[in-house]
Amino acid sequence: MAQVSKTPVSDFDAAVRLLSGGTNVALYNDLGLPGIYVIKPKGNLSDVITTESMGVHPAFRVDGHEIDAFYMGKYLAAVYMGRALSLPLQDPSAYQVDASDKGDAPNTNVNFDNAKLWCEANGPGFHLPTIAEYAWIALLARKNETMPHGNTNYGASSDAAFEKGIGSTYGSDGRVNRTLTGSGPVSWNDNGKPDGISDICGNVWEWQGGYRIVEGELQFFADNDAAMQWQQNAESSLWKAMLPDGTLVAPGTAGTLKWDYTADPGTESAAKAFRLNTTIQFKQTVEAPYGGQTMQTLTAAPGVNIPERLIALGIMPESGKANYGGDWAYMRNMGERLGFRGGYWGDGAYAGVFGLLGAYPRSPVDASFGFRPAFIPTP
């Protein structure tokens, strides 16, 4: 069982708490192996978006109950003995069977289902981070004007070329691809401080739970229920579609929200403009094209309401509000597509905490795909 009490449970945990001023903790998995996590205390919707609602942000409501905090892995995961560990100076998503193993080819196994499995293998409460949790972090960074930089230009930041991390993998051209976890400057942390979450912009796209696209229809888990160790397979009955008023309903219900191109996407591999709609007028017929544009420029079709819930989940921009960092959103409206956040090392200005990728199914693996573990206290 993971240790989450405020009383230090080891010298390592005590040191982590002391050095971070109490905002970071060491949590131990079922094998007694530690990981470092950043505490994100409970906050309200009104803390991060313009709203009259007095309720908590969805990240802090799980299975009908409010939680005091969630714990986000400070570092991108490396996998050891089938468990996702949040530790510094690791190659993101590198995989080792045991202590004698030098590591399999990194990222050969990091599809959605394995990322979820390796997080949950740590023990009760551990999970693949959810769209609600990522949204809270992104919206808070926007509010506090700490939008993080990251490895978005082959080992360096596209926003500040002098900001660099330590290379962990290299391309055939010799340029840095991934960088070691936490090896960049504090401007690569979500709050711009040493106690923040590292590499949440760039480095690798991060698999997230609780959001998918099925034949263009947006589907979710309620609130932050995706943080529970429940099935998120294609057939799960917990997936819900959304109406324009924010109500969650059964997938396939008439009038649910969908991603739709603004014109025939054709068959060429290129970014095409898209929007929120309640019907699909322009559905792609082949894999190649994809919807892609800045989060800030996403809109809905005429007469289609944008529910507050989508703004709270960082899927649609808040009307009249800027500073989404130029981050890009992507989709395909054919088949099942799972979600990523953040961007990767070659995305340049397109990467960022609001970066949202919904263009790939759950099965692909790629050197630019990764994840991190998260945790919620369990009874």
N, C-alpha and C positions, 0 to 999 in steps of 0.2 A: 504494500500500500504506500502510495506517495506521501511524503511528509509535507504538511502545509501549515503546521502550527506556527505561531509567532515565536516560540521558544526554539533557539538554535538546536539542531539535531546532530550536528557534527562540526568539527573545526572548519571544514570546507564551507559548509552552509553559513557558519558564523562569519567567516571571512567575506563571503559574497554579500551578505546582508550589510556588514560594516562598510565595505568599500563602496557600496551603492547607496548608502544612506537608508537602507531598508526597502528599496524599491525592487531589488533583485533577490531571488532566492535560489537555492539549490534544491531540486526535487529529485527523489531517488526512485528508480524503477523497480520492477519485481526481482531483478538480479542484484539490486543494491548499487547500481551504477548511477552516477549523478548527471544531471543536466542543469543548465542555468536558464532561468525564466524571469521575465519582467512582469510584475504585477500591474494589471490595468484595473483600477478601482471602478466601481459602479458609477455611471453617469446618466444623465437624462438626455432625451432627444433635443431639448431646448439648449443644451450645452454646445451642440455642434451644428445645428441647422435652425433656420428661422421657422418657428412653429408655436402654436398656442398649446400644444400638448404638454402635459405635466408628467408624462410617463417616462420610464427608463428607456434607454436605447435597446433595440432588440438583442444586442449582444449580451445583455444582462438578464434575460428572461429565458429560462430553460425548463422545458416540460411543465409549463404553467407556473413556475416559481421564479422569484427574483434571486439572483446570486450577487454576492458582495463584490466579486471581482472575477476576471479570468486571467490566466497566466499564459503569456505568449513566449514561445521559445526565443531566447535572445539571439540565437544563431540558427542559420540554416542547418538542416539535419545532415549528419553522417550516420550511416547505418552500421551497427555493430551487433552481431548475434541476433539479427532479426528485429532490432529495436532502434528507433530513431532517437539519437542523442543530440542535445543542443549544447555544443561545446565550441570554444574558440580555436582558430587556426587549423581547421579541418577542411578537406576538399568537400564542397557541398555534394551530398548524396553518394559519396564514396561508400562502398559496401564491403564489409569484412565479415567472414564467417566466424572467426575466433581470433584469439590473440596471436596465433602462429601464422595466420593468413596475411599476406601482404596486400590484399584487396583485389576484388574482381574489377573488371573494367567499369569505371564509374558510370552511373546513370543507365546501365543496361537493363535495370529492372524497375526503374522509377515511373511506373504508370500510376493512374489514380488509385486503383484498388490496393496495390502494394504500399503506396505512401500511407493510405489510411490504415492498413493492417499493421505496418511497422510503428505507427504512432500508438495505436491501441494496445500493442503488445507490451508496452511499458507498464500497464496496469490500469486499474479503475481511474476514470477521470481524464486520462490522456486521450488525445484525439487529434485528427487532422484539423488545423484551423479552419474556421468557417468564414463565409462571406460577411456575416454580421460582425465578427471579430476584426477582420481586415478593414471593414468600413469604419468602425469606431476609431481605429488607429489612424486611418487616412483623414477622416473628418477632423480629428483632434489636431493632427499636424497642420491641416489647412487653417483651422481656427487660431492656433498658436503661432502661425507663420514659421513653422519649422519643417517645411516640405523637404524631405531628405534627398541628398544626392546619392550616388552609388556607382557601382561598376557598370557603366552604360556605354563605355567606349574602349573596349578591349583592355581592361585592367585599370582604366582611369575613369573619371567622371566627365561626361560630355558637357556638364555645366561649369566645371573648373578643372582644366587639364592637369594641374599640379596635384590634384587629389588622386592618390593611387592606392591600390591594395597589392598584396603579395600574390603573384600568380600561382595557381595550382594546376591548371591545364593550359595547353597551348594549341593553337591551330596549326595547320600545315604551312602557313605563311610565317610562323614563328611568333605571332602576336599572342598576347595573353587572352585566354577565354575566361574561365572561372577564376576567382580569387579566393584565397583562404578565408574562412568565416571570421568576421570581425577584424580583419587586417587593415581595413580602411580607416580614415579619420572619423572623428565624432560627427562630422557633417553627414556621414552615411547612416547615422542613427535616426530613428523616427522623431526624436525630440531634440536633436542636435547636442546631446549631452552624453557623457560616458555611460550613464545608466540606461540608455535607450536600447531599442531593438535594432540590431544591425542588419545591413544588406536587404532591407525591405523594399528598396528601389534597385532594380537591376540585378546583376550577377546571374541568377537563374529565375525563370518563371516559376512561381510557387503554386502547386496544386492547392485548391481550396474546396471545402465541403459546403453542401447546402444550396448549391446553385447549378442549374444545368439548362440547356436549351434542347427541346425535342421537336423536330420538324418546325422550328421557328418559335415554338411556344416557350415562354419563360417559366421555369419551374423552380420551386423552393421547398425547404423545410420551414415549418413555422418558427418564428422568433430565432433563437439560437439552438433549436433542438438538434441540429446537425452535430453539435458538440457531444451529444450522447453517443454511446457506442452502438448505434443502431445501423441497420442496413441502409446503404445508399446505392444499392445495385439498380440496374435498369428497371427491374420489376417491382421495386419497393412501393408499397401503398402510401408511404409517408410523403412522397413527392406531391406537391400541390401547385396548381396554376394560380394566376392572380387576375382579378377583375380590375378595371380602371379605378374603382373606389378603394382598392387595396385588400379586398376580401380574398381569402384563399379558398379555392374550390377544386373540385376534381379535375385532373388533366382532361382536356378535350371539351370542357364546357364551352358553350357558345360565348363569344365576346371576350375571351381571355386575352391578355397582353402577349404580343408576339413581336419578334424582330422581323422587319420587312425592308427589302431594298427600296430605294426611291425610284428605281428604274430597272429594267431587265439587266441582271448582272452578267449575262453572256456566259462564255465558257473559258475566257482567258484568266490566268492567274494574276489578279490585280485587286487592289483595295477599291471597294465601291461604297458609296454613301448609303446609309441605312437609317431607319427610324423606328420608333415604337408605334405599333398599330394593333388593332383588334382583329384584323383579317390579314391574310398574306396575298398581296397583289403580285409580288415578284419573287417567286421561289426559285432558288438555284436548282439546276438539273444535273450538274456535275460538281465534283469536289473543288475544282481549281479556284473559282472566284471566292472572295470573302468580303464581309463588311468591315470597313476600317476607317475610323476618323477620331478626332479628339473628343474626349469626354465632354468638354465644354460645349461642343457644337451639336451634341445629340438632342434631338427634338422628338415630338410625337406628331403623328398625322393629324390633320385638322379635325377638331371635334373629339380627340382622344385625350382623356384626362391622365395626367401623370400622378400616380398616387404617392403620397408622402413616404410610404414604405420603400419605394425604389430609390428615393433620394437618401433615405437613412441607410440603405444598403450600398450606397456608392455606385449605383448602376445608372442613374440619371442625374444630371446636374441640377443644382438648385437655381430656380429662375432668378435672373438678375445678379447672380453671384459669380465672381470670377475665381481665379487661383485654383484651377484644377491641374496646374503645372504643365499644360500641354500634353498630358498623358493620353494615350490612345486606348480606345475600346474596339474590340473585334468580335465578330460572330460569323457563323454559317447557319443558314436556316434549312438545313437538310440533315436528317439523322439525329442522333444524340450527341451533344457536345457538352463537356464538363468545363469547369472554370479554373482559371489561373489568375494570379495577381502579380503586379510588380515590374514585369519586363525582364530582359536579359542583357548580357554584356555588349551586344551589338545593336541595341535598339536606339541609342542616342537619346534625343529629347523626347522620343515617344514613350520611354519607360518612366515609371513613377508609381507612387503608392496608389494612385487611382487607375493605373493600367489594368485593364480587364480583358482577358483573352477567353473567348468562348467559341473557338474555331476547331477544336480537336476532340475526338472521342476519348473514352476513358483508357484505351489500350496503348496508345503510342508511348515510346520512350525516346528520349533525345538528350544530348549533352547539355541542352539549355533548359531542361526541366528539372525541378527540384521541389523541396518542401521543407517545412519545419514542424516540430511538434507543438502542441498547446495542451493546456490542462484546465479543468474546472474541478472545484472541490465536490466530492460525493458524500452523501450521508453516511 
